[in-house]
């Protein structure tokens, strides 16, 4: 997920410095996000709003739900 966030940031022409300021964190913390396989849901929610992209869809689109419950 971190790599997808980093790609979106680049596609929007945003800098890591801008991203860090918006999240009220350090650039190093942002680079750790970019390397993450999973992210806290609250942080992912904030990032989704910030970048205007539903990053939760990256996960939910891959779900196969059992409809016979």
Predicted model as a PDB file, atoms N, CA, C, CB and O in Angstrom, pLDDT in the B-factor column:
MODEL        1                                                                  
ATOM      1  N   UNK A   1       0.824  -1.203   0.000  1.00 94.00           N  
ATOM      2  CA  UNK A   1       0.000   0.000   0.000  1.00 94.00           C  
ATOM      3  C   UNK A   1       0.861   1.256   0.000  1.00 94.00           C  
ATOM      4  CB  UNK A   1      -0.933   0.004   1.207  1.00 94.00           C  
ATOM      5  O   UNK A   1       0.504   2.262  -0.614  1.00 94.00           O  
ATOM      6  N   UNK A   2       1.987   1.193   0.687  1.00 96.00           N  
ATOM      7  CA  UNK A   2       2.858   2.360   0.744  1.00 96.00           C  
ATOM      8  C   UNK A   2       3.348   2.789  -0.627  1.00 96.00           C  
ATOM      9  CB  UNK A   2       4.033   2.079   1.634  1.00 96.00           C  
ATOM     10  O   UNK A   2       3.426   3.979  -0.929  1.00 96.00           O  
ATOM     11  N   UNK A   3       3.677   1.803  -1.452  1.00 96.00           N  
ATOM     12  CA  UNK A   3       4.150   2.102  -2.797  1.00 96.00           C  
ATOM     13  C   UNK A   3       3.051   2.763  -3.635  1.00 96.00           C  
ATOM     14  CB  UNK A   3       4.641   0.822  -3.482  1.00 96.00           C  
ATOM     15  O   UNK A   3       3.323   3.663  -4.430  1.00 96.00           O  
ATOM     16  N   UNK A   4       1.820   2.311  -3.452  1.00 96.00           N  
ATOM     17  CA  UNK A   4       0.687   2.892  -4.181  1.00 96.00           C  
ATOM     18  C   UNK A   4       0.476   4.343  -3.757  1.00 96.00           C  
ATOM     19  CB  UNK A   4      -0.603   2.068  -3.939  1.00 96.00           C  
ATOM     20  O   UNK A   4       0.184   5.201  -4.589  1.00 96.00           O  
ATOM     21  N   UNK A   5       0.623   4.611  -2.469  1.00 97.00           N  
ATOM     22  CA  UNK A   5       0.499   5.989  -1.966  1.00 97.00           C  
ATOM     23  C   UNK A   5       1.594   6.861  -2.571  1.00 97.00           C  
ATOM     24  CB  UNK A   5       0.577   6.022  -0.412  1.00 97.00           C  
ATOM     25  O   UNK A   5       1.328   7.980  -3.010  1.00 97.00           O  
ATOM     26  N   UNK A   6       2.815   6.355  -2.593  1.00 97.00           N  
ATOM     27  CA  UNK A   6       3.927   7.114  -3.156  1.00 97.00           C  
ATOM     28  C   UNK A   6       3.701   7.401  -4.642  1.00 97.00           C  
ATOM     29  CB  UNK A   6       5.243   6.353  -2.959  1.00 97.00           C  
ATOM     30  O   UNK A   6       3.980   8.507  -5.105  1.00 97.00           O  
ATOM     31  N   UNK A   7       3.204   6.428  -5.382  1.00 97.00           N  
ATOM     32  CA  UNK A   7       2.906   6.632  -6.808  1.00 97.00           C  
ATOM     33  C   UNK A   7       1.849   7.711  -7.000  1.00 97.00           C  
ATOM     34  CB  UNK A   7       2.434   5.319  -7.452  1.00 97.00           C  
ATOM     35  O   UNK A   7       1.971   8.543  -7.899  1.00 97.00           O  
ATOM     36  N   UNK A   8       0.811   7.705  -6.162  1.00 98.00           N  
ATOM     37  CA  UNK A   8      -0.245   8.708  -6.264  1.00 98.00           C  
ATOM     38  C   UNK A   8       0.295  10.103  -5.951  1.00 98.00           C  
ATOM     39  CB  UNK A   8      -1.404   8.362  -5.317  1.00 98.00           C  
ATOM     40  O   UNK A   8      -0.056  11.077  -6.617  1.00 98.00           O  
ATOM     41  N   UNK A   9       1.134  10.188  -4.951  1.00 98.00           N  
ATOM     42  CA  UNK A   9       1.747  11.458  -4.585  1.00 98.00           C  
ATOM     43  C   UNK A   9       2.534  12.023  -5.769  1.00 98.00           C  
ATOM     44  CB  UNK A   9       2.666  11.283  -3.357  1.00 98.00           C  
ATOM     45  O   UNK A   9       2.430  13.206  -6.090  1.00 98.00           O  
ATOM     46  N   UNK A  10       3.312  11.169  -6.402  1.00 97.00           N  
ATOM     47  CA  UNK A  10       4.093  11.591  -7.581  1.00 97.00           C  
ATOM     48  C   UNK A  10       3.192  11.990  -8.743  1.00 97.00           C  
ATOM     49  CB  UNK A  10       5.035  10.466  -8.025  1.00 97.00           C  
ATOM     50  O   UNK A  10       3.442  12.991  -9.416  1.00 97.00           O  
ATOM     51  N   UNK A  11       2.137  11.199  -8.978  1.00 98.00           N  
ATOM     52  CA  UNK A  11       1.213  11.485 -10.078  1.00 98.00           C  
ATOM     53  C   UNK A  11       0.560  12.848  -9.912  1.00 98.00           C  
ATOM     54  CB  UNK A  11       0.140  10.401 -10.168  1.00 98.00           C  
ATOM     55  O   UNK A  11       0.254  13.522 -10.895  1.00 98.00           O  
ATOM     56  N   UNK A  12       0.349  13.249  -8.667  1.00 98.00           N  
ATOM     57  CA  UNK A  12      -0.252  14.552  -8.387  1.00 98.00           C  
ATOM     58  C   UNK A  12       0.777  15.678  -8.368  1.00 98.00           C  
ATOM     59  CB  UNK A  12      -0.979  14.509  -7.062  1.00 98.00           C  
ATOM     60  O   UNK A  12       0.415  16.844  -8.211  1.00 98.00           O  
ATOM     61  N   UNK A  13       2.044  15.342  -8.525  1.00 98.00           N  
ATOM     62  CA  UNK A  13       3.093  16.351  -8.524  1.00 98.00           C  
ATOM     63  C   UNK A  13       3.365  16.938  -7.147  1.00 98.00           C  
ATOM     64  CB  UNK A  13       2.733  17.448  -9.467  1.00 98.00           C  
ATOM     65  O   UNK A  13       3.875  18.052  -7.028  1.00 98.00           O  
ATOM     66  N   UNK A  14       3.024  16.189  -6.119  1.00 97.00           N  
ATOM     67  CA  UNK A  14       3.244  16.647  -4.738  1.00 97.00           C  
ATOM     68  C   UNK A  14       4.604  16.180  -4.239  1.00 97.00           C  
ATOM     69  CB  UNK A  14       2.125  16.130  -3.801  1.00 97.00           C  
ATOM     70  O   UNK A  14       5.110  15.148  -4.678  1.00 97.00           O  
ATOM     71  N   UNK A  15       5.182  16.926  -3.339  1.00 97.00           N  
ATOM     72  CA  UNK A  15       6.475  16.565  -2.772  1.00 97.00           C  
ATOM     73  C   UNK A  15       6.297  15.830  -1.440  1.00 97.00           C  
ATOM     74  CB  UNK A  15       7.342  17.820  -2.579  1.00 97.00           C  
ATOM     75  O   UNK A  15       5.244  15.900  -0.806  1.00 97.00           O  
ATOM     76  N   UNK A  16       7.329  15.142  -1.046  1.00 98.00           N  
ATOM     77  CA  UNK A  16       7.315  14.461   0.243  1.00 98.00           C  
ATOM     78  C   UNK A  16       7.245  15.500   1.365  1.00 98.00           C  
ATOM     79  CB  UNK A  16       8.570  13.555   0.406  1.00 98.00           C  
ATOM     80  O   UNK A  16       6.616  15.264   2.396  1.00 98.00           O  
ATOM     81  N   UNK A  17       7.882  16.629   1.163  1.00 98.00           N  
ATOM     82  CA  UNK A  17       7.823  17.705   2.158  1.00 98.00           C  
ATOM     83  C   UNK A  17       6.389  18.182   2.350  1.00 98.00           C  
ATOM     84  CB  UNK A  17       8.722  18.884   1.736  1.00 98.00           C  
ATOM     85  O   UNK A  17       5.936  18.357   3.481  1.00 98.00           O  
ATOM     86  N   UNK A  18       5.680  18.392   1.255  1.00 98.00           N  
ATOM     87  CA  UNK A  18       4.271  18.801   1.335  1.00 98.00           C  
ATOM     88  C   UNK A  18       3.460  17.743   2.072  1.00 98.00           C  
ATOM     89  CB  UNK A  18       3.684  19.039  -0.080  1.00 98.00           C  
ATOM     90  O   UNK A  18       2.676  18.061   2.966  1.00 98.00           O  
ATOM     91  N   UNK A  19       3.653  16.486   1.692  1.00 98.00           N  
ATOM     92  CA  UNK A  19       2.934  15.369   2.294  1.00 98.00           C  
ATOM     93  C   UNK A  19       3.182  15.306   3.795  1.00 98.00           C  
ATOM     94  CB  UNK A  19       3.347  14.052   1.636  1.00 98.00           C  
ATOM     95  O   UNK A  19       2.245  15.134   4.574  1.00 98.00           O  
ATOM     96  N   UNK A  20       4.428  15.443   4.201  1.00 98.00           N  
ATOM     97  CA  UNK A  20       4.793  15.416   5.621  1.00 98.00           C  
ATOM     98  C   UNK A  20       4.129  16.564   6.375  1.00 98.00           C  
ATOM     99  CB  UNK A  20       6.321  15.491   5.786  1.00 98.00           C  
ATOM    100  O   UNK A  20       3.625  16.375   7.482  1.00 98.00           O  
ATOM    101  N   UNK A  21       4.130  17.743   5.779  1.00 98.00           N  
ATOM    102  CA  UNK A  21       3.499  18.891   6.433  1.00 98.00           C  
ATOM    103  C   UNK A  21       2.005  18.673   6.606  1.00 98.00           C  
ATOM    104  CB  UNK A  21       3.749  20.166   5.632  1.00 98.00           C  
ATOM    105  O   UNK A  21       1.448  19.009   7.651  1.00 98.00           O  
ATOM    106  N   UNK A  22       1.349  18.114   5.594  1.00 97.00           N  
ATOM    107  CA  UNK A  22      -0.091  17.878   5.659  1.00 97.00           C  
ATOM    108  C   UNK A  22      -0.444  16.835   6.720  1.00 97.00           C  
ATOM    109  CB  UNK A  22      -0.611  17.431   4.295  1.00 97.00           C  
ATOM    110  O   UNK A  22      -1.488  16.924   7.367  1.00 97.00           O  
ATOM    111  N   UNK A  23       0.433  15.852   6.891  1.00 97.00           N  
ATOM    112  CA  UNK A  23       0.201  14.809   7.887  1.00 97.00           C  
ATOM    113  C   UNK A  23       0.756  15.180   9.255  1.00 97.00           C  
ATOM    114  CB  UNK A  23       0.817  13.507   7.425  1.00 97.00           C  
ATOM    115  O   UNK A  23       0.604  14.437  10.224  1.00 97.00           O  
ATOM    116  N   UNK A  24       1.400  16.337   9.321  1.00 97.00           N  
ATOM    117  CA  UNK A  24       2.006  16.800  10.566  1.00 97.00           C  
ATOM    118  C   UNK A  24       3.002  15.763  11.112  1.00 97.00           C  
ATOM    119  CB  UNK A  24       0.910  17.095  11.614  1.00 97.00           C  
ATOM    120  O   UNK A  24       2.956  15.377  12.280  1.00 97.00           O  
ATOM    121  N   UNK A  25       3.889  15.335  10.229  1.00 97.00           N  
ATOM    122  CA  UNK A  25       4.897  14.344  10.579  1.00 97.00           C  
ATOM    123  C   UNK A  25       6.202  14.675   9.859  1.00 97.00           C  
ATOM    124  CB  UNK A  25       4.416  12.912  10.220  1.00 97.00           C  
ATOM    125  O   UNK A  25       6.290  15.679   9.152  1.00 97.00           O  
ATOM    126  N   UNK A  26       7.192  13.845  10.037  1.00 97.00           N  
ATOM    127  CA  UNK A  26       8.495  14.084   9.405  1.00 97.00           C  
ATOM    128  C   UNK A  26       8.568  13.430   8.031  1.00 97.00           C  
ATOM    129  CB  UNK A  26       9.627  13.556  10.296  1.00 97.00           C  
ATOM    130  O   UNK A  26       7.782  12.539   7.709  1.00 97.00           O  
ATOM    131  N   UNK A  27       9.513  13.883   7.237  1.00 97.00           N  
ATOM    132  CA  UNK A  27       9.751  13.267   5.937  1.00 97.00           C  
ATOM    133  C   UNK A  27      10.163  11.804   6.117  1.00 97.00           C  
ATOM    134  CB  UNK A  27      10.835  14.046   5.157  1.00 97.00           C  
ATOM    135  O   UNK A  27       9.755  10.945   5.336  1.00 97.00           O  
ATOM    136  N   UNK A  28      10.961  11.523   7.134  1.00 97.00           N  
ATOM    137  CA  UNK A  28      11.392  10.150   7.383  1.00 97.00           C  
ATOM    138  C   UNK A  28      10.197   9.240   7.676  1.00 97.00           C  
ATOM    139  CB  UNK A  28      12.385  10.109   8.550  1.00 97.00           C  
ATOM    140  O   UNK A  28      10.165   8.092   7.232  1.00 97.00           O  
ATOM    141  N   UNK A  29       9.227   9.749   8.414  1.00 97.00           N  
ATOM    142  CA  UNK A  29       8.016   8.963   8.693  1.00 97.00           C  
ATOM    143  C   UNK A  29       7.255   8.683   7.394  1.00 97.00           C  
ATOM    144  CB  UNK A  29       7.100   9.707   9.705  1.00 97.00           C  
ATOM    145  O   UNK A  29       6.678   7.608   7.228  1.00 97.00           O  
ATOM    146  N   UNK A  30       7.255   9.641   6.485  1.00 98.00           N  
ATOM    147  CA  UNK A  30       6.597   9.448   5.186  1.00 98.00           C  
ATOM    148  C   UNK A  30       7.297   8.361   4.384  1.00 98.00           C  
ATOM    149  CB  UNK A  30       6.577  10.763   4.387  1.00 98.00           C  
ATOM    150  O   UNK A  30       6.643   7.525   3.760  1.00 98.00           O  
ATOM    151  N   UNK A  31       8.615   8.370   4.399  1.00 98.00           N  
ATOM    152  CA  UNK A  31       9.357   7.327   3.680  1.00 98.00           C  
ATOM    153  C   UNK A  31       9.080   5.953   4.285  1.00 98.00           C  
ATOM    154  CB  UNK A  31      10.872   7.623   3.707  1.00 98.00           C  
ATOM    155  O   UNK A  31       9.067   4.952   3.569  1.00 98.00           O  
ATOM    156  N   UNK A  32       8.861   5.898   5.584  1.00 97.00           N  
ATOM    157  CA  UNK A  32       8.488   4.626   6.217  1.00 97.00           C  
ATOM    158  C   UNK A  32       7.089   4.193   5.751  1.00 97.00           C  
ATOM    159  CB  UNK A  32       8.528   4.755   7.772  1.00 97.00           C  
ATOM    160  O   UNK A  32       6.840   3.005   5.548  1.00 97.00           O  
ATOM    161  N   UNK A  33       6.190   5.152   5.584  1.00 97.00           N  
ATOM    162  CA  UNK A  33       4.858   4.845   5.052  1.00 97.00           C  
ATOM    163  C   UNK A  33       4.999   4.240   3.664  1.00 97.00           C  
ATOM    164  CB  UNK A  33       3.964   6.119   5.005  1.00 97.00           C  
ATOM    165  O   UNK A  33       4.352   3.241   3.350  1.00 97.00           O  
ATOM    166  N   UNK A  34       5.847   4.845   2.829  1.00 97.00           N  
ATOM    167  CA  UNK A  34       6.020   4.367   1.457  1.00 97.00           C  
ATOM    168  C   UNK A  34       6.565   2.947   1.395  1.00 97.00           C  
ATOM    169  CB  UNK A  34       6.941   5.293   0.702  1.00 97.00           C  
ATOM    170  O   UNK A  34       6.351   2.244   0.408  1.00 97.00           O  
ATOM    171  N   UNK A  35       7.260   2.523   2.429  1.00 97.00           N  
ATOM    172  CA  UNK A  35       7.827   1.173   2.477  1.00 97.00           C  
ATOM    173  C   UNK A  35       6.909   0.170   3.174  1.00 97.00           C  
ATOM    174  CB  UNK A  35       9.165   1.206   3.182  1.00 97.00           C  
ATOM    175  O   UNK A  35       7.233  -1.015   3.259  1.00 97.00           O  
ATOM    176  N   UNK A  36       5.775   0.639   3.668  1.00 94.00           N  
ATOM    177  CA  UNK A  36       4.879  -0.205   4.470  1.00 94.00           C  
ATOM    178  C   UNK A  36       3.994  -1.097   3.614  1.00 94.00           C  
ATOM    179  CB  UNK A  36       4.010   0.659   5.358  1.00 94.00           C  
ATOM    180  O   UNK A  36       3.488  -0.689   2.568  1.00 94.00           O  
ATOM    181  N   UNK A  37       3.824  -2.328   4.089  1.00 92.00           N  
ATOM    182  CA  UNK A  37       2.874  -3.255   3.474  1.00 92.00           C  
ATOM    183  C   UNK A  37       1.481  -3.060   4.056  1.00 92.00           C  
ATOM    184  CB  UNK A  37       3.332  -4.708   3.671  1.00 92.00           C  
ATOM    185  O   UNK A  37       0.485  -3.400   3.417  1.00 92.00           O  
ATOM    186  N   UNK A  38       1.408  -2.516   5.260  1.00 92.00           N  
ATOM    187  CA  UNK A  38       0.117  -2.230   5.884  1.00 92.00           C  
ATOM    188  C   UNK A  38       0.227  -0.912   6.644  1.00 92.00           C  
ATOM    189  CB  UNK A  38      -0.322  -3.391   6.838  1.00 92.00           C  
ATOM    190  O   UNK A  38       1.307  -0.503   7.071  1.00 92.00           O  
ATOM    191  N   UNK A  39      -0.920  -0.263   6.798  1.00 93.00           N  
ATOM    192  CA  UNK A  39      -0.967   1.053   7.441  1.00 93.00           C  
ATOM    193  C   UNK A  39      -2.184   1.085   8.358  1.00 93.00           C  
ATOM    194  CB  UNK A  39      -1.026   2.214   6.378  1.00 93.00           C  
ATOM    195  O   UNK A  39      -3.235   0.538   8.025  1.00 93.00           O  
ATOM    196  N   UNK A  40      -2.038   1.719   9.496  1.00 95.00           N  
ATOM    197  CA  UNK A  40      -3.141   1.932  10.416  1.00 95.00           C  
ATOM    198  C   UNK A  40      -4.323   2.547   9.660  1.00 95.00           C  
ATOM    199  CB  UNK A  40      -2.704   2.841  11.596  1.00 95.00           C  
ATOM    200  O   UNK A  40      -4.135   3.438   8.832  1.00 95.00           O  
ATOM    201  N   UNK A  41      -5.531   2.076   9.942  1.00 95.00           N  
ATOM    202  CA  UNK A  41      -6.694   2.544   9.194  1.00 95.00           C  
ATOM    203  C   UNK A  41      -6.954   4.039   9.345  1.00 95.00           C  
ATOM    204  CB  UNK A  41      -7.907   1.786   9.631  1.00 95.00           C  
ATOM    205  O   UNK A  41      -7.388   4.686   8.392  1.00 95.00           O  
ATOM    206  N   UNK A  42      -6.697   4.592  10.514  1.00 96.00           N  
ATOM    207  CA  UNK A  42      -6.905   6.031  10.700  1.00 96.00           C  
ATOM    208  C   UNK A  42      -5.933   6.837   9.839  1.00 96.00           C  
ATOM    209  CB  UNK A  42      -6.739   6.412  12.183  1.00 96.00           C  
ATOM    210  O   UNK A  42      -6.311   7.850   9.250  1.00 96.00           O  
ATOM    211  N   UNK A  43      -4.699   6.389   9.770  1.00 96.00           N  
ATOM    212  CA  UNK A  43      -3.698   7.063   8.934  1.00 96.00           C  
ATOM    213  C   UNK A  43      -4.089   6.926   7.464  1.00 96.00           C  
ATOM    214  CB  UNK A  43      -2.275   6.473   9.181  1.00 96.00           C  
ATOM    215  O   UNK A  43      -4.009   7.891   6.705  1.00 96.00           O  
ATOM    216  N   UNK A  44      -4.507   5.739   7.069  1.00 97.00           N  
ATOM    217  CA  UNK A  44      -4.924   5.528   5.679  1.00 97.00           C  
ATOM    218  C   UNK A  44      -6.134   6.379   5.332  1.00 97.00           C  
ATOM    219  CB  UNK A  44      -5.239   4.051   5.433  1.00 97.00           C  
ATOM    220  O   UNK A  44      -6.244   6.877   4.212  1.00 97.00           O  
ATOM    221  N   UNK A  45      -7.041   6.550   6.285  1.00 97.00           N  
ATOM    222  CA  UNK A  45      -8.211   7.411   6.082  1.00 97.00           C  
ATOM    223  C   UNK A  45      -7.773   8.856   5.835  1.00 97.00           C  
ATOM    224  CB  UNK A  45      -9.159   7.338   7.306  1.00 97.00           C  
ATOM    225  O   UNK A  45      -8.274   9.518   4.926  1.00 97.00           O  
ATOM    226  N   UNK A  46      -6.840   9.333   6.648  1.00 97.00           N  
ATOM    227  CA  UNK A  46      -6.333  10.704   6.487  1.00 97.00           C  
ATOM    228  C   UNK A  46      -5.646  10.878   5.146  1.00 97.00           C  
ATOM    229  CB  UNK A  46      -5.362  11.057   7.618  1.00 97.00           C  
ATOM    230  O   UNK A  46      -5.849  11.887   4.471  1.00 97.00           O  
ATOM    231  N   UNK A  47      -4.830   9.903   4.752  1.00 98.00           N  
ATOM    232  CA  UNK A  47      -4.116   9.972   3.478  1.00 98.00           C  
ATOM    233  C   UNK A  47      -5.102   9.941   2.310  1.00 98.00           C  
ATOM    234  CB  UNK A  47      -3.107   8.810   3.360  1.00 98.00           C  
ATOM    235  O   UNK A  47      -4.928  10.667   1.331  1.00 98.00           O  
ATOM    236  N   UNK A  48      -6.137   9.103   2.410  1.00 97.00           N  
ATOM    237  CA  UNK A  48      -7.157   9.040   1.360  1.00 97.00           C  
ATOM    238  C   UNK A  48      -7.821  10.397   1.161  1.00 97.00           C  
ATOM    239  CB  UNK A  48      -8.214   7.982   1.702  1.00 97.00           C  
ATOM    240  O   UNK A  48      -7.999  10.848   0.030  1.00 97.00           O  
ATOM    241  N   UNK A  49      -8.183  11.041   2.259  1.00 97.00           N  
ATOM    242  CA  UNK A  49      -8.793  12.369   2.170  1.00 97.00           C  
ATOM    243  C   UNK A  49      -7.838  13.404   1.625  1.00 97.00           C  
ATOM    244  CB  UNK A  49      -9.288  12.807   3.520  1.00 97.00           C  
ATOM    245  O   UNK A  49      -8.216  14.251   0.815  1.00 97.00           O  
ATOM    246  N   UNK A  50      -6.616  13.334   2.068  1.00 97.00           N  
ATOM    247  CA  UNK A  50      -5.595  14.295   1.654  1.00 97.00           C  
ATOM    248  C   UNK A  50      -5.319  14.215   0.155  1.00 97.00           C  
ATOM    249  CB  UNK A  50      -4.305  14.058   2.432  1.00 97.00           C  
ATOM    250  O   UNK A  50      -5.207  15.242  -0.514  1.00 97.00           O  
ATOM    251  N   UNK A  51      -5.212  13.007  -0.365  1.00 98.00           N  
ATOM    252  CA  UNK A  51      -4.880  12.830  -1.776  1.00 98.00           C  
ATOM    253  C   UNK A  51      -6.106  12.625  -2.662  1.00 98.00           C  
ATOM    254  CB  UNK A  51      -3.951  11.663  -1.932  1.00 98.00           C  
ATOM    255  O   UNK A  51      -5.981  12.510  -3.881  1.00 98.00           O  
ATOM    256  N   UNK A  52      -7.295  12.577  -2.048  1.00 97.00           N  
ATOM    257  CA  UNK A  52      -8.520  12.449  -2.832  1.00 97.00           C  
ATOM    258  C   UNK A  52      -8.630  11.110  -3.549  1.00 97.00           C  
ATOM    259  CB  UNK A  52      -8.597  13.562  -3.838  1.00 97.00           C  
ATOM    260  O   UNK A  52      -9.157  11.038  -4.659  1.00 97.00           O  
ATOM    261  N   UNK A  53      -8.137  10.057  -2.919  1.00 96.00           N  
ATOM    262  CA  UNK A  53      -8.203   8.715  -3.508  1.00 96.00           C  
ATOM    263  C   UNK A  53      -8.552   7.712  -2.416  1.00 96.00           C  
ATOM    264  CB  UNK A  53      -6.852   8.334  -4.199  1.00 96.00           C  
ATOM    265  O   UNK A  53      -8.013   7.757  -1.310  1.00 96.00           O  
ATOM    266  N   UNK A  54      -9.453   6.818  -2.747  1.00 95.00           N  
ATOM    267  CA  UNK A  54      -9.880   5.808  -1.775  1.00 95.00           C  
ATOM    268  C   UNK A  54      -8.883   4.654  -1.783  1.00 95.00           C  
ATOM    269  CB  UNK A  54     -11.319   5.297  -2.093  1.00 95.00           C  
ATOM    270  O   UNK A  54      -9.006   3.725  -2.582  1.00 95.00           O  
ATOM    271  N   UNK A  55      -7.898   4.717  -0.893  1.00 94.00           N  
ATOM    272  CA  UNK A  55      -6.899   3.662  -0.827  1.00 94.00           C  
ATOM    273  C   UNK A  55      -7.454   2.386  -0.211  1.00 94.00           C  
ATOM    274  CB  UNK A  55      -5.701   4.133  -0.039  1.00 94.00           C  
ATOM    275  O   UNK A  55      -6.854   1.321  -0.354  1.00 94.00           O  
ATOM    276  N   UNK A  56      -8.591   2.477   0.474  1.00 93.00           N  
ATOM    277  CA  UNK A  56      -9.233   1.285   1.008  1.00 93.00           C  
ATOM    278  C   UNK A  56      -9.719   0.389  -0.136  1.00 93.00           C  
ATOM    279  CB  UNK A  56     -10.409   1.671   1.932  1.00 93.00           C  
ATOM    280  O   UNK A  56      -9.796  -0.830   0.017  1.00 93.00           O  
ATOM    281  N   UNK A  57     -10.042   0.988  -1.265  1.00 89.00           N  
ATOM    282  CA  UNK A  57     -10.506   0.227  -2.423  1.00 89.00           C  
ATOM    283  C   UNK A  57      -9.423  -0.723  -2.935  1.00 89.00           C  
ATOM    284  CB  UNK A  57     -10.941   1.179  -3.541  1.00 89.00           C  
ATOM    285  O   UNK A  57      -9.732  -1.734  -3.565  1.00 89.00           O  
ATOM    286  N   UNK A  58      -8.170  -0.405  -2.670  1.00 84.00           N  
ATOM    287  CA  UNK A  58      -7.085  -1.302  -3.065  1.00 84.00           C  
ATOM    288  C   UNK A  58      -7.227  -2.653  -2.375  1.00 84.00           C  
ATOM    289  CB  UNK A  58      -5.719  -0.677  -2.734  1.00 84.00           C  
ATOM    290  O   UNK A  58      -6.848  -3.685  -2.928  1.00 84.00           O  
ATOM    291  N   UNK A  59      -7.774  -2.638  -1.167  1.00 80.00           N  
ATOM    292  CA  UNK A  59      -7.994  -3.866  -0.414  1.00 80.00           C  
ATOM    293  C   UNK A  59      -9.375  -4.456  -0.706  1.00 80.00           C  
ATOM    294  CB  UNK A  59      -7.839  -3.602   1.085  1.00 80.00           C  
ATOM    295  O   UNK A  59      -9.492  -5.638  -1.030  1.00 80.00           O  
ATOM    296  N   UNK A  60     -10.406  -3.642  -0.592  1.00 81.00           N  
ATOM    297  CA  UNK A  60     -11.767  -4.165  -0.714  1.00 81.00           C  
ATOM    298  C   UNK A  60     -12.065  -4.678  -2.118  1.00 81.00           C  
ATOM    299  CB  UNK A  60     -12.771  -3.092  -0.340  1.00 81.00           C  
ATOM    300  O   UNK A  60     -12.910  -5.558  -2.282  1.00 81.00           O  
ATOM    301  N   UNK A  61     -11.404  -4.157  -3.111  1.00 75.00           N  
ATOM    302  CA  UNK A  61     -11.594  -4.636  -4.473  1.00 75.00           C  
ATOM    303  C   UNK A  61     -11.094  -6.052  -4.672  1.00 75.00           C  
ATOM    304  CB  UNK A  61     -10.905  -3.724  -5.436  1.00 75.00           C  
ATOM    305  O   UNK A  61     -11.469  -6.714  -5.640  1.00 75.00           O  
ATOM    306  N   UNK A  62     -10.258  -6.518  -3.773  1.00 73.00           N  
ATOM    307  CA  UNK A  62      -9.692  -7.858  -3.876  1.00 73.00           C  
ATOM    308  C   UNK A  62     -10.409  -8.874  -2.994  1.00 73.00           C  
ATOM    309  CB  UNK A  62      -8.233  -7.821  -3.515  1.00 73.00           C  
ATOM    310  O   UNK A  62     -10.055 -10.053  -2.991  1.00 73.00           O  
ATOM    311  N   UNK A  63     -11.413  -8.426  -2.249  1.00 72.00           N  
ATOM    312  CA  UNK A  63     -12.152  -9.320  -1.361  1.00 72.00           C  
ATOM    313  C   UNK A  63     -13.136 -10.181  -2.126  1.00 72.00           C  
ATOM    314  CB  UNK A  63     -12.884  -8.523  -0.300  1.00 72.00           C  
ATOM    315  O   UNK A  63     -13.804  -9.724  -3.053  1.00 72.00           O  
ATOM    316  N   UNK A  64     -13.209 -11.421  -1.722  1.00 69.00           N  
ATOM    317  CA  UNK A  64     -14.269 -12.300  -2.191  1.00 69.00           C  
ATOM    318  C   UNK A  64     -15.122 -12.619  -0.978  1.00 69.00           C  
ATOM    319  CB  UNK A  64     -13.700 -13.611  -2.873  1.00 69.00           C  
ATOM    320  O   UNK A  64     -14.735 -13.411  -0.119  1.00 69.00           O  
ATOM    321  N   UNK A  65     -16.268 -12.003  -0.919  1.00 63.00           N  
ATOM    322  CA  UNK A  65     -17.136 -12.160   0.242  1.00 63.00           C  
ATOM    323  C   UNK A  65     -18.029 -13.380   0.074  1.00 63.00           C  
ATOM    324  CB  UNK A  65     -17.987 -10.900   0.456  1.00 63.00           C  
ATOM    325  O   UNK A  65     -18.524 -13.655  -1.020  1.00 63.00           O  
ATOM    326  N   UNK A  66     -18.228 -14.098   1.153  1.00 60.00           N  
ATOM    327  CA  UNK A  66     -19.126 -15.242   1.160  1.00 60.00           C  
ATOM    328  C   UNK A  66     -20.548 -14.716   1.303  1.00 60.00           C  
ATOM    329  CB  UNK A  66     -18.769 -16.245   2.311  1.00 60.00           C  
ATOM    330  O   UNK A  66     -20.945 -14.270   2.380  1.00 60.00           O  
ATOM    331  N   UNK A  67     -21.300 -14.766   0.238  1.00 60.00           N  
ATOM    332  CA  UNK A  67     -22.666 -14.230   0.217  1.00 60.00           C  
ATOM    333  C   UNK A  67     -23.690 -15.210   0.783  1.00 60.00           C  
ATOM    334  CB  UNK A  67     -23.053 -13.858  -1.202  1.00 60.00           C  
ATOM    335  O   UNK A  67     -24.871 -14.878   0.887  1.00 60.00           O  
ATOM    336  N   UNK A  68     -23.253 -16.405   1.147  1.00 56.00           N  
ATOM    337  CA  UNK A  68     -24.178 -17.428   1.633  1.00 56.00           C  
ATOM    338  C   UNK A  68     -24.281 -17.468   3.145  1.00 56.00           C  
ATOM    339  CB  UNK A  68     -23.757 -18.772   1.131  1.00 56.00           C  
ATOM    340  O   UNK A  68     -24.716 -18.479   3.696  1.00 56.00           O  
ATOM    341  N   UNK A  69     -23.900 -16.415   3.828  1.00 55.00           N  
ATOM    342  CA  UNK A  69     -23.951 -16.414   5.300  1.00 55.00           C  
ATOM    343  C   UNK A  69     -25.342 -16.279   5.830  1.00 55.00           C  
ATOM    344  CB  UNK A  69     -23.112 -15.308   5.852  1.00 55.00           C  
ATOM    345  O   UNK A  69     -25.541 -16.263   7.044  1.00 55.00           O  
TER     346      UNK A  69                                                      
ENDMDL                                                                          
END                                                                             
